[in-house]
Amino acid sequence: ASADAPYPIHHPQPDWAEQDPEDWWRAAVAAARQCLAGQDPARIAVLGLSSQREGVVAMGRDGKPLARCIIWMDRRCRDQAVRLGEEFGVHFLHHLTGLPPDPNYTACKLLWLREHQPEILERAATFLQTRDYVYYRLTGKAVTDLTLASRTMMFDLRRHVWWPDIFRRVGVRQDQFPPIYRSTEAPYRLSPEAAHALGLPAGIPVSLGAGDRACEGVGAGVFGHRVMESTGTASNISMTIDRLPEDLGRVPCSVHAISGRWLLELGIATSASLMRWFRDLLALSPEDAAALEHEAAASPPGARNLLVFPFFMGARSVRWNADARGLFLGLSLGHSRGDVARAIMEGVGYEARACLEGLRALDLKPGEVLAMGGGARSELWLQIKANVLGVPVLRPRYTEAASLGAALLAARSVDLIDDVDASGRQWNPVQGSLTPDPDAVRFYDGRRAVFEEVYQALVPLFPRLHAP
């Protein structure tokens, strides 16, 4: 069974992005109850979790959040990220933690809190991430796992321990962070209070699971040369490795949910969220929103000489430019909303290609690309990506694979399965493929070259947008 329950993102200031932790819990309960409707609760053997990463939930001594969570998308701590890079060295931070300094990561957010809201740090008993908070509501226990710990920029990627120097610098203590477990462990069980909320028996094992990208990789069967391209609120190009290169280039790396592996991932901060923003600006009804894709399909490749730069919340991928912002280039009175929609899809495709090139720069050999997330439901968008990337794009049976990955990890935690890789490909086989058109590949190679030239020309101008 599958069910969704929405919750909002709050933007109290430009570049800020926050969520209420209780909204996660309410959504989790609502979606779980929908899935359980008509089912025998006694058949549930284990619960598993997946979530966004890097956010900061400061928990008070009463076990309640002290403020909204500053989520991964938030860019308010650009200055703190720059300073940490200057003080420790960008290359040193990347080598030690796997992460280049960026506002995404927990350490930068904590330093911002220290400098702007120190009372929160002073009152905090524990710092949790999103999955950790939901796990706490399910079990009453504060824990985390390796995949989330390694997205904080506070964790030694090779030794799998916290890095004390960064704790001192950002003004928190190591004992304010929960114990770390593997993703395939289920150390605690469902509490009576949470069981009542969910309509389940108390005492069910609760598996740690992992961060969303690691869970997606598990659910998509990503290992070897297979690459995952996931488009949801953001987009992500991921690949797993079983040996760390000495030089990570410009590619972020974290611990994977499968022991002995690491996850390389390059991201685009706004992708499907950019398309949703455009639909919301047009105030489209659901029926009109469906028609928009047909209009985009009618627009020719290149969207009548329109380029969209999808940096609406900064540039990630291989660029790591928190100052970058979105741009529509080439607009004329002759453009339609279908042209704009197609140009958004193409712009995200160009950035996905930049991510793929970042993996190739590490002397890896990314092969087939597996499309995941809500963006995989769009046949047009998948074909555009196949043409821009120049490789076949495969679509599995389940494109929302983070929950599937969490289920696989949970099943392993109670010995319902033995081999997570084999079970992943068995549970979620490939069911379709879109091959690149050679003429379209050549055309998009030319457009991508223009895209890159324009971005480089804008690099010195982006910071001036933020100048007072």
LOZA-888539 format. One record per residue (C-alpha): residue number from 1; x, y, z. Coordinates in steps of 0.2 Angstrom, whole numbers, plus 2048, in hexadecimal, padded with zeros to 3 digits. Example, Ala and Ser with C-alpha at 12.3 -4.5 7.8 and 13.67 -1.06 7.14 Angstrom:
BEGIN
@k = 1&xx = 83E&yy = 7EA&zz = 827
@k = 2&xx = 844&yy = 7FB&zz = 824
This chain:
BEGIN
@k = 1&xx = 800&yy = 800&zz = 800
@k = 2&xx = 805&yy = 812&zz = 7FD
@k = 3&xx = 7FF&yy = 822&zz = 804
@k = 4&xx = 804&yy = 835&zz = 804
@k = 5&xx = 801&yy = 842&zz = 811
@k = 6&xx = 807&yy = 854&zz = 80E
@k = 7&xx = 80F&yy = 860&zz = 819
@k = 8&xx = 815&yy = 872&zz = 815
@k = 9&xx = 826&yy = 87B&zz = 813
@k = 10&xx = 826&yy = 88C&zz = 81C
@k = 11&xx = 831&yy = 89A&zz = 814
@k = 12&xx = 830&yy = 8A8&zz = 821
@k = 13&xx = 83E&yy = 8B1&zz = 818
@k = 14&xx = 846&yy = 8AF&zz = 806
@k = 15&xx = 852&yy = 8A0&zz = 806
@k = 16&xx = 84B&yy = 899&zz = 816
@k = 17&xx = 842&yy = 888&zz = 816
@k = 18&xx = 83A&yy = 881&zz = 826
@k = 19&xx = 82F&yy = 873&zz = 82B
@k = 20&xx = 825&yy = 86F&zz = 83B
@k = 21&xx = 82B&yy = 85E&zz = 842
@k = 22&xx = 819&yy = 85A&zz = 848
@k = 23&xx = 813&yy = 85C&zz = 836
@k = 24&xx = 81F&yy = 84D&zz = 832
@k = 25&xx = 817&yy = 843&zz = 840
@k = 26&xx = 805&yy = 847&zz = 83B
@k = 27&xx = 809&yy = 843&zz = 828
@k = 28&xx = 811&yy = 832&zz = 82D
@k = 29&xx = 802&yy = 82D&zz = 838
@k = 30&xx = 7F6&yy = 832&zz = 82B
@k = 31&xx = 7FF&yy = 829&zz = 81C
@k = 32&xx = 802&yy = 81A&zz = 827
@k = 33&xx = 7F0&yy = 819&zz = 82C
@k = 34&xx = 7EA&yy = 81A&zz = 81A
@k = 35&xx = 7F6&yy = 80B&zz = 815
@k = 36&xx = 7F0&yy = 801&zz = 824
@k = 37&xx = 7DD&yy = 803&zz = 81F
@k = 38&xx = 7D6&yy = 7F2&zz = 81D
@k = 39&xx = 7E6&yy = 7E9&zz = 822
@k = 40&xx = 7E9&yy = 7DE&zz = 831
@k = 41&xx = 7F5&yy = 7E8&zz = 83D
@k = 42&xx = 7FB&yy = 7D8&zz = 844
@k = 43&xx = 804&yy = 7D4&zz = 833
@k = 44&xx = 810&yy = 7E3&zz = 835
@k = 45&xx = 821&yy = 7DB&zz = 839
@k = 46&xx = 82C&yy = 7EB&zz = 83A
@k = 47&xx = 82B&yy = 7FE&zz = 836
@k = 48&xx = 838&yy = 807&zz = 82B
@k = 49&xx = 83C&yy = 819&zz = 828
@k = 50&xx = 843&yy = 824&zz = 81B
@k = 51&xx = 844&yy = 837&zz = 81B
@k = 52&xx = 84C&yy = 847&zz = 815
@k = 53&xx = 85D&yy = 84B&zz = 81D
@k = 54&xx = 868&yy = 859&zz = 824
@k = 55&xx = 85B&yy = 863&zz = 82D
@k = 56&xx = 85C&yy = 868&zz = 83F
@k = 57&xx = 84F&yy = 864&zz = 84C
@k = 58&xx = 854&yy = 86C&zz = 85C
@k = 59&xx = 84B&yy = 861&zz = 86A
@k = 60&xx = 848&yy = 869&zz = 87B
@k = 61&xx = 84A&yy = 85F&zz = 88C
@k = 62&xx = 837&yy = 85C&zz = 88B
@k = 63&xx = 839&yy = 852&zz = 87B
@k = 64&xx = 831&yy = 85F&zz = 870
@k = 65&xx = 838&yy = 869&zz = 862
@k = 66&xx = 83E&yy = 87A&zz = 867
@k = 67&xx = 83B&yy = 881&zz = 855
@k = 68&xx = 837&yy = 87C&zz = 844
@k = 69&xx = 844&yy = 872&zz = 83B
@k = 70&xx = 850&yy = 87B&zz = 82F
@k = 71&xx = 84F&yy = 86F&zz = 821
@k = 72&xx = 85C&yy = 86A&zz = 814
@k = 73&xx = 855&yy = 877&zz = 807
@k = 74&xx = 858&yy = 886&zz = 812
@k = 75&xx = 866&yy = 891&zz = 80C
@k = 76&xx = 867&yy = 89E&zz = 81A
@k = 77&xx = 878&yy = 898&zz = 820
@k = 78&xx = 882&yy = 89C&zz = 810
@k = 79&xx = 88E&yy = 8A7&zz = 81A
@k = 80&xx = 891&yy = 899&zz = 827
@k = 81&xx = 895&yy = 88C&zz = 81A
@k = 82&xx = 8A2&yy = 898&zz = 812
@k = 83&xx = 8AA&yy = 89B&zz = 822
@k = 84&xx = 8AB&yy = 889&zz = 827
@k = 85&xx = 8B3&yy = 885&zz = 816
@k = 86&xx = 8C0&yy = 893&zz = 819
@k = 87&xx = 8C4&yy = 88E&zz = 82B
@k = 88&xx = 8C6&yy = 87B&zz = 828
@k = 89&xx = 8C9&yy = 87B&zz = 815
@k = 90&xx = 8BC&yy = 876&zz = 808
@k = 91&xx = 8C7&yy = 867&zz = 803
@k = 92&xx = 8CA&yy = 861&zz = 815
@k = 93&xx = 8B7&yy = 862&zz = 819
@k = 94&xx = 8B3&yy = 858&zz = 809
@k = 95&xx = 8C0&yy = 84B&zz = 80C
@k = 96&xx = 8BC&yy = 849&zz = 81F
@k = 97&xx = 8A9&yy = 84A&zz = 81F
@k = 98&xx = 8A5&yy = 845&zz = 80C
@k = 99&xx = 89C&yy = 856&zz = 80B
@k = 100&xx = 8A2&yy = 867&zz = 804
@k = 101&xx = 89C&yy = 875&zz = 80F
@k = 102&xx = 88B&yy = 87A&zz = 809
@k = 103&xx = 87B&yy = 881&zz = 812
@k = 104&xx = 873&yy = 870&zz = 810
@k = 105&xx = 87C&yy = 868&zz = 81E
@k = 106&xx = 879&yy = 868&zz = 830
@k = 107&xx = 889&yy = 870&zz = 836
@k = 108&xx = 886&yy = 880&zz = 82D
@k = 109&xx = 874&yy = 881&zz = 833
@k = 110&xx = 87A&yy = 87E&zz = 845
@k = 111&xx = 887&yy = 88C&zz = 843
@k = 112&xx = 879&yy = 898&zz = 83D
@k = 113&xx = 86F&yy = 894&zz = 84C
@k = 114&xx = 87E&yy = 897&zz = 858
@k = 115&xx = 880&yy = 8A8&zz = 850
@k = 116&xx = 86E&yy = 8AD&zz = 84E
@k = 117&xx = 863&yy = 8A3&zz = 85A
@k = 118&xx = 86F&yy = 89D&zz = 867
@k = 119&xx = 861&yy = 89B&zz = 874
@k = 120&xx = 85C&yy = 88C&zz = 86A
@k = 121&xx = 86D&yy = 883&zz = 86B
@k = 122&xx = 86D&yy = 888&zz = 87E
@k = 123&xx = 85C&yy = 87F&zz = 881
@k = 124&xx = 85F&yy = 870&zz = 876
@k = 125&xx = 861&yy = 85F&zz = 87E
@k = 126&xx = 862&yy = 856&zz = 86D
@k = 127&xx = 864&yy = 859&zz = 85B
@k = 128&xx = 85A&yy = 84E&zz = 84F
@k = 129&xx = 857&yy = 84D&zz = 83C
@k = 130&xx = 846&yy = 849&zz = 834
@k = 131&xx = 847&yy = 836&zz = 835
@k = 132&xx = 84E&yy = 837&zz = 846
@k = 133&xx = 83F&yy = 841&zz = 84C
@k = 134&xx = 832&yy = 835&zz = 845
@k = 135&xx = 83C&yy = 827&zz = 84D
@k = 136&xx = 83B&yy = 830&zz = 85D
@k = 137&xx = 828&yy = 832&zz = 85C
@k = 138&xx = 827&yy = 81F&zz = 858
@k = 139&xx = 832&yy = 818&zz = 866
@k = 140&xx = 836&yy = 826&zz = 872
@k = 141&xx = 848&yy = 824&zz = 86E
@k = 142&xx = 855&yy = 830&zz = 866
@k = 143&xx = 860&yy = 827&zz = 859
@k = 144&xx = 867&yy = 82A&zz = 848
@k = 145&xx = 870&yy = 81F&zz = 83B
@k = 146&xx = 880&yy = 820&zz = 831
@k = 147&xx = 877&yy = 827&zz = 821
@k = 148&xx = 870&yy = 837&zz = 82A
@k = 149&xx = 87F&yy = 839&zz = 835
@k = 150&xx = 88A&yy = 83A&zz = 826
@k = 151&xx = 880&yy = 848&zz = 81F
@k = 152&xx = 883&yy = 854&zz = 82D
@k = 153&xx = 895&yy = 85A&zz = 828
@k = 154&xx = 89A&yy = 855&zz = 83A
@k = 155&xx = 89E&yy = 842&zz = 837
@k = 156&xx = 8AE&yy = 83A&zz = 832
@k = 157&xx = 8AA&yy = 831&zz = 821
@k = 158&xx = 8B7&yy = 824&zz = 822
@k = 159&xx = 8B8&yy = 820&zz = 835
@k = 160&xx = 8A5&yy = 821&zz = 838
@k = 161&xx = 8A6&yy = 82C&zz = 847
@k = 162&xx = 8A1&yy = 83E&zz = 84C
@k = 163&xx = 8AF&yy = 84B&zz = 848
@k = 164&xx = 8B2&yy = 855&zz = 859
@k = 165&xx = 8B9&yy = 865&zz = 851
@k = 166&xx = 8AA&yy = 86A&zz = 848
@k = 167&xx = 89F&yy = 867&zz = 857
@k = 168&xx = 8AA&yy = 874&zz = 861
@k = 169&xx = 8A9&yy = 880&zz = 852
@k = 170&xx = 896&yy = 880&zz = 850
@k = 171&xx = 893&yy = 881&zz = 863
@k = 172&xx = 88B&yy = 870&zz = 867
@k = 173&xx = 890&yy = 861&zz = 870
@k = 174&xx = 892&yy = 84F&zz = 86A
@k = 175&xx = 886&yy = 849&zz = 878
@k = 176&xx = 878&yy = 853&zz = 870
@k = 177&xx = 878&yy = 847&zz = 861
@k = 178&xx = 870&yy = 836&zz = 862
@k = 179&xx = 878&yy = 825&zz = 861
@k = 180&xx = 87C&yy = 81F&zz = 850
@k = 181&xx = 876&yy = 80E&zz = 849
@k = 182&xx = 876&yy = 805&zz = 838
@k = 183&xx = 868&yy = 807&zz = 82C
@k = 184&xx = 863&yy = 7F5&zz = 82E
@k = 185&xx = 861&yy = 7F5&zz = 841
@k = 186&xx = 851&yy = 7F6&zz = 84B
@k = 187&xx = 857&yy = 7FA&zz = 85C
@k = 188&xx = 846&yy = 800&zz = 864
@k = 189&xx = 834&yy = 7FC&zz = 862
@k = 190&xx = 823&yy = 805&zz = 85F
@k = 191&xx = 81E&yy = 80E&zz = 86F
@k = 192&xx = 80C&yy = 80C&zz = 876
@k = 193&xx = 808&yy = 81E&zz = 872
@k = 194&xx = 80E&yy = 81D&zz = 860
@k = 195&xx = 805&yy = 80C&zz = 85E
@k = 196&xx = 7F5&yy = 814&zz = 863
@k = 197&xx = 7F7&yy = 823&zz = 856
@k = 198&xx = 7FB&yy = 817&zz = 848
@k = 199&xx = 7EF&yy = 809&zz = 84C
@k = 200&xx = 7FC&yy = 7FC&zz = 84E
@k = 201&xx = 801&yy = 7F0&zz = 85C
@k = 202&xx = 80F&yy = 7F7&zz = 868
@k = 203&xx = 820&yy = 7EF&zz = 868
@k = 204&xx = 822&yy = 7ED&zz = 855
@k = 205&xx = 835&yy = 7EF&zz = 851
@k = 206&xx = 839&yy = 800&zz = 849
@k = 207&xx = 848&yy = 800&zz = 83D
@k = 208&xx = 853&yy = 80F&zz = 83B
@k = 209&xx = 852&yy = 80F&zz = 828
@k = 210&xx = 85C&yy = 81D&zz = 81F
@k = 211&xx = 85C&yy = 82E&zz = 817
@k = 212&xx = 851&yy = 830&zz = 808
@k = 213&xx = 85F&yy = 82E&zz = 7FA
@k = 214&xx = 867&yy = 81F&zz = 802
@k = 215&xx = 855&yy = 817&zz = 804
@k = 216&xx = 852&yy = 81B&zz = 7F2
@k = 217&xx = 862&yy = 813&zz = 7ED
@k = 218&xx = 85D&yy = 803&zz = 7F6
@k = 219&xx = 84C&yy = 803&zz = 7EF
@k = 220&xx = 852&yy = 806&zz = 7DD
@k = 221&xx = 860&yy = 7F9&zz = 7DE
@k = 222&xx = 86D&yy = 805&zz = 7DB
@k = 223&xx = 87F&yy = 7FD&zz = 7DC
@k = 224&xx = 88C&yy = 7FA&zz = 7CF
@k = 225&xx = 88C&yy = 805&zz = 7C0
@k = 226&xx = 879&yy = 809&zz = 7C2
@k = 227&xx = 875&yy = 81C&zz = 7C6
@k = 228&xx = 865&yy = 822&zz = 7CE
@k = 229&xx = 85D&yy = 833&zz = 7C8
@k = 230&xx = 850&yy = 838&zz = 7D4
@k = 231&xx = 845&yy = 847&zz = 7D1
@k = 232&xx = 839&yy = 84D&zz = 7DF
@k = 233&xx = 83A&yy = 85D&zz = 7E8
@k = 234&xx = 84C&yy = 85D&zz = 7E3
@k = 235&xx = 856&yy = 852&zz = 7D7
@k = 236&xx = 864&yy = 846&zz = 7DB
@k = 237&xx = 871&yy = 83C&zz = 7D1
@k = 238&xx = 877&yy = 82E&zz = 7DC
@k = 239&xx = 883&yy = 81F&zz = 7DA
@k = 240&xx = 88A&yy = 813&zz = 7E7
@k = 241&xx = 89C&yy = 80E&zz = 7EA
@k = 242&xx = 8A5&yy = 801&zz = 7F5
@k = 243&xx = 8B6&yy = 80A&zz = 7F5
@k = 244&xx = 8B8&yy = 81C&zz = 7F9
@k = 245&xx = 8C3&yy = 826&zz = 7ED
@k = 246&xx = 8D1&yy = 830&zz = 7F4
@k = 247&xx = 8CB&yy = 840&zz = 7EB
@k = 248&xx = 8B8&yy = 842&zz = 7EB
@k = 249&xx = 8B9&yy = 851&zz = 7DE
@k = 250&xx = 8A9&yy = 85B&zz = 7E0
@k = 251&xx = 89E&yy = 84D&zz = 7E4
@k = 252&xx = 896&yy = 84B&zz = 7F6
@k = 253&xx = 897&yy = 83A&zz = 7FE
@k = 254&xx = 88F&yy = 832&zz = 80D
@k = 255&xx = 88D&yy = 821&zz = 815
@k = 256&xx = 881&yy = 816&zz = 80C
@k = 257&xx = 873&yy = 80C&zz = 814
@k = 258&xx = 87C&yy = 7FB&zz = 80F
@k = 259&xx = 88B&yy = 7F8&zz = 819
@k = 260&xx = 89C&yy = 7FA&zz = 810
@k = 261&xx = 895&yy = 806&zz = 804
@k = 262&xx = 895&yy = 819&zz = 801
@k = 263&xx = 888&yy = 823&zz = 7F8
@k = 264&xx = 88E&yy = 830&zz = 7EB
@k = 265&xx = 881&yy = 83D&zz = 7E7
@k = 266&xx = 87F&yy = 84D&zz = 7DE
@k = 267&xx = 870&yy = 858&zz = 7DF
@k = 268&xx = 865&yy = 865&zz = 7D8
@k = 269&xx = 85C&yy = 86F&zz = 7E5
@k = 270&xx = 84C&yy = 873&zz = 7DB
@k = 271&xx = 845&yy = 868&zz = 7CE
@k = 272&xx = 833&yy = 862&zz = 7D0
@k = 273&xx = 831&yy = 86F&zz = 7DD
@k = 274&xx = 835&yy = 87C&zz = 7CF
@k = 275&xx = 828&yy = 874&zz = 7C4
@k = 276&xx = 81C&yy = 875&zz = 7D2
@k = 277&xx = 820&yy = 887&zz = 7D5
@k = 278&xx = 81D&yy = 88B&zz = 7C3
@k = 279&xx = 80C&yy = 883&zz = 7C4
@k = 280&xx = 807&yy = 88C&zz = 7D4
@k = 281&xx = 80C&yy = 89C&zz = 7CC
@k = 282&xx = 7FF&yy = 898&zz = 7BE
@k = 283&xx = 7F2&yy = 893&zz = 7CB
@k = 284&xx = 7EF&yy = 883&zz = 7C1
@k = 285&xx = 7E2&yy = 877&zz = 7C5
@k = 286&xx = 7E7&yy = 864&zz = 7C6
@k = 287&xx = 7DF&yy = 862&zz = 7B4
@k = 288&xx = 7E9&yy = 871&zz = 7AD
@k = 289&xx = 7F9&yy = 86B&zz = 7B6
@k = 290&xx = 7F7&yy = 85A&zz = 7AC
@k = 291&xx = 7F4&yy = 864&zz = 79C
@k = 292&xx = 804&yy = 86E&zz = 79F
@k = 293&xx = 80F&yy = 85F&zz = 79B
@k = 294&xx = 806&yy = 85C&zz = 78A
@k = 295&xx = 80A&yy = 86F&zz = 786
@k = 296&xx = 81C&yy = 86C&zz = 78B
@k = 297&xx = 81D&yy = 85D&zz = 780
@k = 298&xx = 816&yy = 868&zz = 772
@k = 299&xx = 825&yy = 874&zz = 774
@k = 300&xx = 834&yy = 86F&zz = 76A
@k = 301&xx = 845&yy = 86A&zz = 771
@k = 302&xx = 84D&yy = 87A&zz = 778
@k = 303&xx = 83C&yy = 881&zz = 77C
@k = 304&xx = 83D&yy = 88E&zz = 76F
@k = 305&xx = 84E&yy = 894&zz = 774
@k = 306&xx = 84A&yy = 896&zz = 787
@k = 307&xx = 856&yy = 890&zz = 795
@k = 308&xx = 851&yy = 88E&zz = 7A7
@k = 309&xx = 85F&yy = 88D&zz = 7B4
@k = 310&xx = 857&yy = 883&zz = 7C3
@k = 311&xx = 861&yy = 88B&zz = 7D1
@k = 312&xx = 852&yy = 892&zz = 7DA
@k = 313&xx = 859&yy = 88D&zz = 7EB
@k = 314&xx = 86C&yy = 88D&zz = 7E6
@k = 315&xx = 876&yy = 882&zz = 7DB
@k = 316&xx = 87D&yy = 871&zz = 7E1
@k = 317&xx = 882&yy = 863&zz = 7D5
@k = 318&xx = 894&yy = 866&zz = 7D2
@k = 319&xx = 893&yy = 879&zz = 7D4
@k = 320&xx = 890&yy = 87B&zz = 7E7
@k = 321&xx = 88B&yy = 88D&zz = 7E4
@k = 322&xx = 87F&yy = 893&zz = 7F2
@k = 323&xx = 87D&yy = 8A4&zz = 7EA
@k = 324&xx = 877&yy = 89E&zz = 7D9
@k = 325&xx = 865&yy = 8A2&zz = 7D5
@k = 326&xx = 858&yy = 89D&zz = 7C8
@k = 327&xx = 857&yy = 8A5&zz = 7B7
@k = 328&xx = 84C&yy = 8A5&zz = 7A7
@k = 329&xx = 857&yy = 8A9&zz = 798
@k = 330&xx = 850&yy = 8AD&zz = 787
@k = 331&xx = 83E&yy = 8B1&zz = 78C
@k = 332&xx = 833&yy = 8BA&zz = 77F
@k = 333&xx = 821&yy = 8BE&zz = 77D
@k = 334&xx = 81F&yy = 8AF&zz = 771
@k = 335&xx = 823&yy = 8A2&zz = 77F
@k = 336&xx = 815&yy = 898&zz = 786
@k = 337&xx = 813&yy = 890&zz = 797
@k = 338&xx = 817&yy = 87F&zz = 78E
@k = 339&xx = 827&yy = 886&zz = 788
@k = 340&xx = 82B&yy = 88C&zz = 79A
@k = 341&xx = 827&yy = 87B&zz = 7A1
@k = 342&xx = 832&yy = 872&zz = 794
@k = 343&xx = 840&yy = 87E&zz = 798
@k = 344&xx = 83F&yy = 87A&zz = 7AA
@k = 345&xx = 840&yy = 867&zz = 7A6
@k = 346&xx = 84F&yy = 86A&zz = 79B
@k = 347&xx = 858&yy = 875&zz = 7A8
@k = 348&xx = 856&yy = 867&zz = 7B5
@k = 349&xx = 85D&yy = 85B&zz = 7A8
@k = 350&xx = 86C&yy = 866&zz = 7A4
@k = 351&xx = 870&yy = 866&zz = 7B7
@k = 352&xx = 86D&yy = 853&zz = 7B8
@k = 353&xx = 87A&yy = 851&zz = 7AA
@k = 354&xx = 887&yy = 85C&zz = 7B4
@k = 355&xx = 884&yy = 850&zz = 7C3
@k = 356&xx = 888&yy = 841&zz = 7B7
@k = 357&xx = 898&yy = 849&zz = 7B1
@k = 358&xx = 89D&yy = 84C&zz = 7C3
@k = 359&xx = 89C&yy = 839&zz = 7C6
@k = 360&xx = 8A6&yy = 836&zz = 7B6
@k = 361&xx = 8B3&yy = 842&zz = 7BC
@k = 362&xx = 8B7&yy = 836&zz = 7CB
@k = 363&xx = 8BB&yy = 829&zz = 7BE
@k = 364&xx = 8AB&yy = 81F&zz = 7C1
@k = 365&xx = 8A1&yy = 818&zz = 7B3
@k = 366&xx = 88F&yy = 81C&zz = 7B6
@k = 367&xx = 884&yy = 811&zz = 7AB
@k = 368&xx = 871&yy = 80F&zz = 7AA
@k = 369&xx = 867&yy = 81D&zz = 7B2
@k = 370&xx = 858&yy = 818&zz = 7BD
@k = 371&xx = 84B&yy = 825&zz = 7BE
@k = 372&xx = 843&yy = 827&zz = 7CF
@k = 373&xx = 837&yy = 833&zz = 7D8
@k = 374&xx = 828&yy = 83D&zz = 7D3
@k = 375&xx = 831&yy = 843&zz = 7C3
@k = 376&xx = 832&yy = 831&zz = 7BD
@k = 377&xx = 81F&yy = 832&zz = 7B9
@k = 378&xx = 822&yy = 83E&zz = 7AB
@k = 379&xx = 825&yy = 835&zz = 79B
@k = 380&xx = 82B&yy = 846&zz = 793
@k = 381&xx = 837&yy = 84A&zz = 7A1
@k = 382&xx = 83F&yy = 839&zz = 7A0
@k = 383&xx = 841&yy = 83A&zz = 78D
@k = 384&xx = 849&yy = 84C&zz = 78F
@k = 385&xx = 855&yy = 845&zz = 79C
@k = 386&xx = 859&yy = 836&zz = 791
@k = 387&xx = 85E&yy = 842&zz = 783
@k = 388&xx = 867&yy = 84E&zz = 78E
@k = 389&xx = 871&yy = 841&zz = 797
@k = 390&xx = 874&yy = 837&zz = 788
@k = 391&xx = 870&yy = 826&zz = 790
@k = 392&xx = 861&yy = 81B&zz = 792
@k = 393&xx = 856&yy = 81F&zz = 7A1
@k = 394&xx = 84D&yy = 811&zz = 7A9
@k = 395&xx = 83D&yy = 811&zz = 7B3
@k = 396&xx = 83A&yy = 804&zz = 7C1
@k = 397&xx = 829&yy = 7FD&zz = 7C7
@k = 398&xx = 82A&yy = 809&zz = 7D6
@k = 399&xx = 831&yy = 81A&zz = 7D3
@k = 400&xx = 82E&yy = 820&zz = 7E5
@k = 401&xx = 83B&yy = 814&zz = 7EC
@k = 402&xx = 840&yy = 81D&zz = 7FC
@k = 403&xx = 832&yy = 814&zz = 805
@k = 404&xx = 836&yy = 804&zz = 7FC
@k = 405&xx = 848&yy = 805&zz = 802
@k = 406&xx = 843&yy = 809&zz = 814
@k = 407&xx = 838&yy = 7F9&zz = 813
@k = 408&xx = 847&yy = 7EF&zz = 80C
@k = 409&xx = 852&yy = 7F5&zz = 81A
@k = 410&xx = 844&yy = 7F2&zz = 827
@k = 411&xx = 842&yy = 7E0&zz = 820
@k = 412&xx = 855&yy = 7DD&zz = 822
@k = 413&xx = 855&yy = 7E3&zz = 834
@k = 414&xx = 849&yy = 7D5&zz = 839
@k = 415&xx = 850&yy = 7C8&zz = 82E
@k = 416&xx = 841&yy = 7C7&zz = 822
@k = 417&xx = 84E&yy = 7C8&zz = 813
@k = 418&xx = 860&yy = 7C4&zz = 812
@k = 419&xx = 867&yy = 7CE&zz = 803
@k = 420&xx = 861&yy = 7E0&zz = 801
@k = 421&xx = 868&yy = 7E2&zz = 7F0
@k = 422&xx = 860&yy = 7D3&zz = 7E8
@k = 423&xx = 84F&yy = 7D6&zz = 7F1
@k = 424&xx = 850&yy = 7E8&zz = 7EB
@k = 425&xx = 851&yy = 7E3&zz = 7D9
@k = 426&xx = 844&yy = 7D6&zz = 7DB
@k = 427&xx = 838&yy = 7E1&zz = 7E3
@k = 428&xx = 83A&yy = 7EF&zz = 7D7
@k = 429&xx = 83F&yy = 7E9&zz = 7C6
@k = 430&xx = 842&yy = 7F5&zz = 7B7
@k = 431&xx = 832&yy = 7F6&zz = 7AC
@k = 432&xx = 836&yy = 803&zz = 79F
@k = 433&xx = 844&yy = 80C&zz = 796
@k = 434&xx = 845&yy = 81C&zz = 78C
@k = 435&xx = 854&yy = 81D&zz = 780
@k = 436&xx = 85C&yy = 82D&zz = 77A
@k = 437&xx = 859&yy = 834&zz = 769
@k = 438&xx = 86A&yy = 837&zz = 760
@k = 439&xx = 864&yy = 847&zz = 758
@k = 440&xx = 85D&yy = 84E&zz = 769
@k = 441&xx = 86D&yy = 849&zz = 772
@k = 442&xx = 877&yy = 853&zz = 765
@k = 443&xx = 86B&yy = 862&zz = 767
@k = 444&xx = 86B&yy = 862&zz = 77A
@k = 445&xx = 87E&yy = 861&zz = 77B
@k = 446&xx = 87F&yy = 871&zz = 772
@k = 447&xx = 872&yy = 879&zz = 77D
@k = 448&xx = 87B&yy = 873&zz = 78C
@k = 449&xx = 88B&yy = 87B&zz = 787
@k = 450&xx = 881&yy = 88C&zz = 786
@k = 451&xx = 87A&yy = 888&zz = 797
@k = 452&xx = 88B&yy = 885&zz = 79F
@k = 453&xx = 892&yy = 895&zz = 797
@k = 454&xx = 884&yy = 8A0&zz = 79E
@k = 455&xx = 886&yy = 898&zz = 7AF
@k = 456&xx = 898&yy = 89C&zz = 7AF
@k = 457&xx = 895&yy = 8AE&zz = 7AA
@k = 458&xx = 889&yy = 8B0&zz = 7B8
@k = 459&xx = 894&yy = 8A9&zz = 7C6
@k = 460&xx = 89C&yy = 8BA&zz = 7CB
@k = 461&xx = 88B&yy = 8C3&zz = 7CA
@k = 462&xx = 881&yy = 8B7&zz = 7D5
@k = 463&xx = 888&yy = 8BE&zz = 7E6
@k = 464&xx = 883&yy = 8CF&zz = 7E1
@k = 465&xx = 871&yy = 8CA&zz = 7E1
@k = 466&xx = 873&yy = 8C7&zz = 7F4
@k = 467&xx = 87D&yy = 8D7&zz = 7F8
@k = 468&xx = 874&yy = 8E4&zz = 803
